[in-house]
Amino acid sequence: MASAPALSALIAIKLLKQRPSLANWLGIAATSSALALIALN
């Protein structure tokens, strides 16, 4: 469930062909890295 916001943002970027702000990219990266850390532990 925690990956839903990051995945929906990435899908929206691809479908709408918009350029996200730096804050959006940082949020996606933080969420993805947190999920990777959880998966590896």
Buried (B, 14 or more C-beta within 10 A) or exposed (E): EEEEEBEEBBEEBEEEEEEBEEEBEEBBEEBBEEEEEEEEE
